[in-house]
Every structure is written in C-alpha cells, then in structure tokens.
Amino acid sequence: MLMRTDPFRELERLTQQALGTTGTLARPSLMPMDAWRDGDNFQVEFDLPGVRPESIDLDVERNVVTVKAERPPRENQADLLAAERPRGVYSRQLVLGDNLDTENISASYDSGVLTLRIPVAEKAKPRKISVATTEGKQQAIKA
C-alpha cells in the first residue's frame, strides 16, 4: 500500500521539536500523518492545524502523492514566551503501491485535518475466475 522512503524522518521530527525550526522550501517542516486501509479505500490523514485551505497544494505524479502547505509567520513578533508550533512550509511525499487507483483520489480538509481517500485499484481486488473442465462444466475459483 504505502512505501516508506525516508528512514531518518523520525529523527528529523525530534530535531524540529527540539530546535523549533521554521520550514522552508529547502527544508520543510514535518507533517504528521496516519494511514490505514478501510475496506476498498486507503485513507491518509495529515495534521495541518492553522493552515488555510487555499495554501494546501496536492500533486499526484505516477504513484507519488506530494502534499505541501504553509502556515504563515506570525506578523507580530512581540516578546514571544513560547514558540513551539512550527511555521512556514510543510511537505510530505507518499510513494503508493501499484494496487491503488491514483486517478480517483479525493481530498477533504476539516478542522485542521487533511484527509485523502485513495481507492484500491480494481486489479488488486479479489475476484473469481472460471475454470473449464474436460466435461465442459465450469467451476468458479476465487483468485
């Protein structure tokens, strides 16, 4: 379903939490996510609190889904007592397996959570295949 491509992502997340870095195009901030299969759909939820929906950019190229978003910097920098919420650019790429239908991805954004629904491709769903016998009868076999 989903292939992990960055073994150092967790280390980067911990570093960003400790240093409180601002995301840039060259080094975007972490975008936490959950992913699971629910029946014939693969679902992914990204946490993007405080991000305006119009700043979310979602691209699909072959089997790679790229999500980019931006939380603008604070306009008033007056005497911050704590600055733990990362600002700037967020980005995340997912490499999807061939068993997902990237042509029919749907996305929704509600309460700071971006949800992607990716259907399982028809070719990946279980199906029955008829097998002919020498007596001319056909028997269905589950593939």
N, C-alpha and C positions, 0 to 999 in steps of 0.2 A: 504494500500500500504506500507507505511513506519511507523514503530512504534518508537516513541521517548522513550528512556530508561534512559536518564541522565538529570534530571531537573536542575542540577547545572552547565551544560555545558556553559551557557552564563556568569555566574559568574566567571567561570574558565577562559574564554576568556578575560574578562575585567581585571582580575588579571594578566594574562600573558602580556597583553598590558601595564599595569602599571609597572610591575616589569621587563619585558623583559627577562623572564626566558628562558633557553635553554632546549629543550626537551630531555628527556632520555627515556630508555625503561620502567622505572617505572612510569614516569610522562611525557608522550609525549605532544608535542605542539599541539595546535588547528589546525585543517584542515577545513577551511571554505568550505561550500558546498551549492548548490542549488539543489532542486529535484522537478520534475514535471512529469505529465503524458502527453504524446503526442500520441494520437490515441491508438494503440496497444502496445506501448512501454512506459516504465517508465525510465526516464533519470535522472542521477545524475552527477553534475559537481563539482569537487573538485579543489580548488585553491592550486597549488603547484609550485609557481614561484621559479626558481633557482634550482629545483630538477632534477637530471639526471634521464632519463627514466629507466636505469638499477637499480636504487635504489628503485624503486616502487615495492612493494610486495602486490599482491591481492589474497586473500584467500576466499573461499566460503565453509562453513560447514553448512549443512542443510539450514536454512533460514537466516543465519548471514553472511554478507559480511564484511570482515576486510580489510582495506586499510592501509598500512604502507609505509612510505617514509622517506628519510633522506637528509637533507641539511647539508653538512659537515661544521665543524667550520672553521672560517677564519684562513688561515695559518699565516698571518702577523697581529699581534695584536697591531701594532704601533699606538699610540695616536688616538684611535677612538674618533671622535667628536659626533657621534650618533650611536646607535646600537639598532634600533627598529625592525629589521627583525629577527624573531626567527630562530635559527639554531638547529640542532640536529635531533631527531626523531619525526616524525608526525605519528599519528594513529587515525583512526576513524572506528567505527563499526556501521553497519546499520542492524537492525532487520527487515527483509522483511516479508510481509504477505504471506499467502499460495496462494494468487491469482497471484503470479509472478513465472515465469519459470526460476529458478536459474540454470538450466542445460545449458541455452543458453545465458548467459551474455557475452556481448562483451565490450571491453575496448579500448580506444584510448587516446593518450597523445599528445597535440599540444599547443605550446605557453604557457606552464606552467599550462595548464588545463587538468586534467584527467577526461574523460567522460566515464561513464558506461551506457550501454543500456541494459535494462532488459525487455524482452518481457512479456506481460501479458499471463498467462497460458491459454491454450485452455478451460479448465474447468471454467474459470472465464469470458469468453466472452459470450455475449448474443447469444442465439440460439433458433431455432424453434422446437417445439415438436408437433408431430401429435397426435391428439386425435380421437379415434374411436367413432362412434355414433352407436346407435342401428339399424339404417338403413344401416349400412355397409359403410357409407361415412366417409372419414377422413377429418379433418379440421386442418390446421396448426395454432398453438397458439404460440405466441412469449413468450419465457421464460425470 
